[in-house]
Amino acid sequence: MQATVTYSIPEMDGAVAPVVLGALSKGKMTTVPDRLARLTHLAQKWVALRRKKNSEKRLAFVVYDYPPGLGKKATAALLDVPKSLFAILQRLEKEGYTVGLAARIS
């Protein structure tokens, strides 16, 4: 039963882009071939990304803004989002990512 729950709500386990490999059919877990192919493709892409130099990688940050247009940009309960982003950019720069001027503006 746990496997069924894990497959049906993977986000609860921290999955970012889950690939459902199969389903419960007649009391047994059955995989779907095209889902296995999708997972294989994703794994190959993750390996290729791992092998890239950090300076060649591209990252994006999604900043909270809800409700939009009401001055709530980059807010979160008890967190200093701009300061955290600044620290992350500085760390990324130290690790070889190209971050531009943002990491040096205080």
C-alpha positions as CSV (number, residue, x, y, z in Angstrom):
1,M,0.0,0.0,0.0
2,Q,2.9,2.4,0.8
3,A,4.2,2.1,-2.8
4,T,0.8,3.1,-4.2
5,V,0.7,6.2,-2.0
6,T,4.3,7.1,-2.8
7,Y,3.5,6.8,-6.6
8,S,0.3,8.9,-6.3
9,I,1.6,11.8,-4.2
10,P,5.4,12.0,-4.8
11,E,5.5,15.7,-4.0
12,M,4.9,14.8,-0.4
13,D,8.3,13.0,-0.5
14,G,10.1,16.0,-1.9
15,A,10.0,15.0,-5.6
16,V,10.5,17.9,-8.0
17,A,9.5,16.4,-11.3
18,P,8.2,12.9,-10.6
19,V,7.8,10.2,-13.2
20,V,5.1,7.7,-12.4
21,L,6.5,4.4,-13.5
22,G,3.4,2.3,-13.3
23,A,0.2,1.6,-11.5
24,L,-1.5,-1.0,-9.3
25,S,-3.2,-3.5,-11.5
26,K,-4.9,-6.7,-10.2
27,G,-3.0,-6.3,-6.9
28,K,0.4,-6.0,-8.5
29,M,2.5,-3.0,-9.5
30,T,2.8,-2.9,-13.3
31,T,5.3,-0.6,-15.0
32,V,4.6,1.3,-18.3
33,P,7.4,1.0,-20.9
34,D,7.2,4.6,-22.1
35,R,7.4,5.9,-18.5
36,L,10.6,3.8,-18.0
37,A,12.0,5.3,-21.2
38,R,11.2,8.8,-19.9
39,L,13.0,8.1,-16.6
40,T,16.0,6.7,-18.5
41,H,16.1,9.9,-20.7
42,L,15.9,12.1,-17.6
43,A,18.7,10.2,-15.8
44,Q,20.9,10.6,-18.9
45,K,20.2,14.4,-18.9
46,W,21.1,14.6,-15.2
47,V,24.4,12.8,-15.8
48,A,25.2,15.2,-18.6
49,L,24.4,18.2,-16.4
50,R,26.5,16.8,-13.6
51,R,29.5,16.6,-16.0
52,K,29.2,20.2,-17.3
53,K,31.3,22.9,-15.8
54,N,29.4,25.1,-13.4
55,S,30.2,28.1,-15.6
56,E,28.3,26.5,-18.5
57,K,25.1,25.8,-16.4
58,R,22.2,28.1,-16.2
59,L,20.0,28.6,-13.1
60,A,16.9,30.5,-12.4
61,F,15.3,31.6,-9.1
62,V,11.5,31.9,-8.8
63,V,10.6,34.6,-6.4
64,Y,7.3,34.7,-4.6
65,D,4.9,37.5,-5.6
66,Y,1.4,36.8,-4.4
67,P,-1.0,38.5,-4.7
68,P,0.8,40.1,-7.6
69,G,1.3,43.8,-7.7
70,L,0.6,44.4,-4.0
71,G,4.2,44.9,-2.8
72,K,4.7,41.2,-1.8
73,K,7.7,40.5,-4.0
74,A,10.3,38.2,-2.4
75,T,8.4,37.8,0.9
76,A,8.2,34.7,3.0
77,A,7.2,34.1,6.6
78,L,10.1,35.1,8.9
79,L,12.7,34.8,6.0
80,D,14.9,37.5,4.5
81,V,14.6,36.4,0.9
82,P,16.8,39.1,-0.7
83,K,19.6,38.5,1.8
84,S,19.3,34.8,1.2
85,L,19.4,35.2,-2.6
86,F,22.4,37.4,-2.3
87,A,24.2,34.8,-0.1
88,I,23.3,32.1,-2.6
89,L,24.6,34.1,-5.5
90,Q,27.9,34.7,-3.7
91,R,28.3,31.0,-3.0
92,L,27.5,30.1,-6.6
93,E,30.1,32.5,-7.8
94,K,32.7,30.9,-5.5
95,E,31.7,27.5,-7.0
96,G,32.4,28.7,-10.5
97,Y,29.0,29.9,-11.7
98,T,28.8,33.0,-13.8
99,V,26.5,35.3,-11.8
100,G,27.3,38.8,-13.0
101,L,27.4,41.8,-10.8
102,A,24.6,40.7,-8.5
103,A,26.9,38.8,-6.2
104,R,29.1,41.8,-5.6
105,I,26.4,44.5,-4.9
106,S,25.7,44.9,-1.2
